[in-house]
Amino acid sequence: MHDIPYTFEVGPEVCSSMTAVCSAVRRLCPSWPLGVQILSAANQSALAVALASGLDFIRAEGFVFSHVADEGLLNACAGELLRYRRHIGAEHIQIFTDIKKKHSAHALTSDVSIAETAQAAKFFLSDGVIVTGTATGAQADPKELRDVTQSVQIPVLIGSGVTHSNVEHFLPAGAMIIGSHFKKDGHWANDVDEERVKKFMEKVYKLRE
């Protein structure tokens, strides 16, 4: 997220640097499920990096239904992306896809509910869908999580806004992507705050007892 403002084209320097970083993380965590996202909507590049680095999944933007993002019009890419995955021999790498994604206007698809969007993503062979709030660090709507979970039989992830104070509302999710809350002062650009992570995980363990 430090490479702002985003563009829809990423250069070879981005892929090479991300491959170096992801490979280093894989060496440190050889058995953990690991994934990568490259902004903005550089989904094919993310697949290539994941394959080269030995990662397990990517987070993809704009999988189904076009929408207007901060950086411009983001078109659906499911067909092209999945064919590329097969072409490079990366079908073992899962693709988790944002639906009604943050930092975007959805007036173009205002007549399509988030549950219907999730169903379309499943029909187009998404491995899992991601529900977010309106912006980085903004809480997702627990009702949207319930609606999506009830509408599709694939993993549903929460992609923004999970904190120590609201995590109990999102435990039904298949996974939670947490960034901002784990940083110092809860700001995405800061370093990780180990105490915040520890406090959060202690609460999760207690809730699951």
Sequence and secondary structure as in RCSB ss.txt:
>XXXX:A:sequence
MHDIPYTFEVGPEVCSSMTAVCSAVRRLCPSWPLGVQILSAANQSALAVALASGLDFIRAEGFVFSHVADEGLLN
ACAGELLRYRRHIGAEHIQIFTDIKKKHSAHALTSDVSIAETAQAAKFFLSDGVIVTGTATGAQADPKELRDVTQ
SVQIPVLIGSGVTHSNVEHFLPAGAMIIGSHFKKDGHWANDVDEERVKKFMEKVYKLRE
>XXXX:A:secstr
  S S  S   HHHHHHHHHHHHHHHHHSTTS  EE  TTT HHHHHHHHHHHT  EEEES SSS EEETTEEE 
  HHHHHHHHHHTT TTSEEEEESS SSEE GGGTTS HHHHHHHHHHTT SEEEE  SSTT    HHHHHHHHH
H SS EEE S   TTTGGGGTTSSEE   GGGBGGG TTS B HHHHHHHHHHHHHHT 
